[in-house]
Amino acid sequence: MTTVLIVDGAADLVQLARNVPDLDIHVVPHLERPPQPAASRATALVLRSGVWLGGHELRALPALRHVVRPGSGTDGMDMAALAVRGITVHRNPTVSAAAVAEWALLAMLALVRRVPLGHNGLSHGQHLKRACTGQSLSTKRVAIWGAGPVGVATGQALRPWTREVAYAAWPSNPVVLPQVAPTELPRWADAHVVALPLLDATRGLFGEAFLTETGPRRPLLVCVGRADTLDVPACLAALRDGRLSGLAVDAVETDHVPLFTGLDQPLNLLATPHVGAQRTDVRRALDLWVVRTLRAVGSATDGAR
């Protein structure tokens, strides 16, 4: 029997019990102190975003051979340590892409019409109708940073509603995408969508240097990737002093909450708790993918014995 650790909320336990009844499943709230002896036996782990899996956690999981991530990100996982151990990482980066792109369209429309400013003003006891005079999204050039599944889907969602969409040029981008050199995009675009993975090279990439380059354009900034690809304090400061016209961030995890609370003035700011992919059809598809993946993992493990 294959032993599986599942971080709470990462899988549909009813579906797993119904479709893969021979799994030995243990649900854990986190990986800080996984229960023994299950942790010592576990050959598979299912986790979502916001969970750290590094050397310390791996030492408590000596039999681990498979990590199942029902989503796209690898941030929070020490990929080098996993590779040294020969652990296979299973991801599904495509199922949620259209849903995240839908959130990006929602955010862009809200910012360009200054809806968050009006809402946040009311929360501060202020009626800001005149300050909420917006513009048409159809007049805006949009730059998309990142051409993975989410970036491509976001371009498809935005293109019918905008003046023009272009991607930050990169050798691995699909050649069919319209592209502009990254050095030119800050002066070219009226709005930017960040859809990059969180890597050492992208952490805090959109901060003071980027904001200086955008100069007088006072762009909108929408982050559909990890919040830490932004220098959030710098972006909030730019929003306060008018260097950004609007800011939307989806992947706000629990450790980011203090950055977005206690703001002393209403801003054209939309921040959501990582809900871009939180759609019932997406969750259903990912839950079924986890079932199929664990069934295959269990079969391979049993066959190797």
VENTAGI-V146686 format. One record per run of one state. SS is the DSSP state (H for helix, E for strand, C for the rest). FROM is the first residue (numbers start at 1). TO is the last residue. Records with the same first field share a line. If there is no record, write none. Layout:
SS = FROM-TO / FROM-TO
//
This chain:
C = 1-1 / 8-12 / 20-22 / 29-37 / 42-43 / 47-52 / 54-54 / 60-65 / 70-76 / 78-78 / 86-87 / 92-96 / 113-114 / 124-129 / 133-136 / 140-140 / 146-148 / 160-163 / 169-178 / 181-181 / 189-190 / 195-205 / 207-207 / 218-219 / 231-231 / 242-245 / 252-253 / 261-268 / 272-272 / 274-279 / 305-305
E = 2-7 / 23-28 / 44-46 / 53-53 / 66-69 / 77-77 / 88-91 / 141-145 / 164-168 / 179-180 / 191-194 / 206-206 / 220-226 / 230-230 / 246-251 / 269-271 / 273-273
H = 13-19 / 38-41 / 55-59 / 79-85 / 97-112 / 115-123 / 130-132 / 137-139 / 149-159 / 182-188 / 208-217 / 227-229 / 232-241 / 254-260 / 280-304
//
